[in-house]
Amino acid sequence: MNKKVALVTGSSKGIGKGIAKILVENDYIVYINGRDSKDLENSAKELENKVKTIKADLSDDKNIQEAIKNIIKTEKRLDLVVSNIGSGKSIMGWDVSIEEHKRVFDVNFFSAVSLANHSIKAMKNSRGHIIFIASIAGCESIGAPIAYSSAKTALYSFAKALSKNIAKLNIRVNTISPGNVMFEGSTWDDKIKNDKISVETYIQNNVPLNTFATPSDIAKTVMFLEESDFITGSNIVVDGGQLNKII
Ligand SMILES: NC(=O)c1ccc[n+]([C@@H]2O[C@H](COP(=O)([O-])OP(=O)(O)OC[C@H]3O[C@@H](n4cnc5c(N)ncnc54)[C@H](OP(=O)(O)O)[C@@H]3O)[C@@H](O)[C@H]2O)c1
């Protein structure tokens, strides 16, 4: 009765799945999402079938609209949306085509903008909360692909402006910027399989806490933000001390 309803996009694996897990543990009705039925099914099983699934490409505006319409039809409310779809896979160096920049912005930025726009309309009657999963690559120049860094910086800027625009609707907006997150099948897992020593050296030289984050570290930050009613427009960095900026 009166359970909070959450949608976590891109959550059949990795960070999103970790976020879905903590929300289930905190008694939310949770919608997980991915494009692969098998992965979604497996994740739902892992989460003791306590989640509902949306198999769709939720970087697509029409699909987002449809998914949110269906959630409202079924649950009559939407309290939390975690915009987690994104990928750092792009081209290193300066010589990146405009098509590649646009592709990376579509995945990491415009999908999040669409999700926010449709979510706000659905949240108008509940004190909603939107959390964007960005990256430390958008906070400081750390050598990530240029298109990815730019898209994540844009995401934070969008979140900040949005938070001011929708505070009067009692909807909060925050960003989480993870550092290097390790889980089975992650980009870092692949990198370790290819060249363990380079990855270990990178972590030793760049991360003061000398380890990777886990999806659970990011999930705990989502819960912290959920419980912090006076925080909006903030970006929480979860990076083991990697960034050098002061503010
Ligand atoms: N991993 C890190 O070290 C790290 C660090 C900083 C920031 N981040 C950010 O954290 C977020 C999650 O990263 P991750 O490493 O957990 O990603 P991931 O391992 O690539 O997982 C992505 C999840 O999203 C789903 N997905 C991808 N595209 C989708 C789409 N268009 N529609 C629906 N589902 C989609 C995937 O399932 P399907 O492929 O089956 O759809 C999967 O469940 C991203 O925004 C990323 O930029 C990650």
The ligand as an ORCA input file, in Angstrom:
! r2SCAN-3c Opt
* xyz 0 1
  N      30.976      1.266    -15.558
  C      31.659      2.349    -15.195
  O      32.846      2.268    -14.803
  C      31.009      3.704    -15.251
  C      31.714      4.806    -14.745
  C      31.133      6.063    -14.775
  C      29.853      6.212    -15.274
  N      29.184      5.131    -15.771
  C      27.819      5.365    -16.280
  O      26.918      4.518    -15.590
  C      25.837      4.125    -16.431
  C      25.712      2.598    -16.445
  O      26.940      2.055    -16.838
  P      27.227      0.482    -16.849
  O      28.714      0.352    -16.950
  O      26.474     -0.189    -15.757
  O      26.591      0.109    -18.270
  P      26.464     -1.322    -18.978
  O      27.251     -2.355    -18.313
  O      26.742     -1.040    -20.398
  O      24.937     -1.694    -18.714
  C      24.035     -1.050    -19.374
  C      22.655     -1.595    -19.041
  O      21.825     -0.776    -19.786
  C      21.106     -1.542    -20.743
  N      21.000     -0.687    -21.912
  C      21.990     -0.134    -22.660
  N      21.467      0.607    -23.646
  C      20.114      0.539    -23.498
  C      19.022      1.096    -24.209
  N      19.208      1.887    -25.268
  N      17.761      0.824    -23.778
  C      17.555      0.030    -22.705
  N      18.548     -0.528    -22.004
  C      19.810     -0.278    -22.399
  C      21.930     -2.800    -20.941
  O      21.149     -3.894    -21.395
  P      20.943     -4.199    -22.970
  O      22.276     -4.016    -23.633
  O      20.420     -5.595    -23.020
  O      19.935     -3.214    -23.445
  C      22.400     -3.014    -19.508
  O      21.371     -3.554    -18.711
  C      26.151      4.729    -17.804
  O      25.447      5.934    -17.939
  C      27.647      4.994    -17.758
  O      28.046      6.050    -18.599
  C      29.738      3.878    -15.772
*
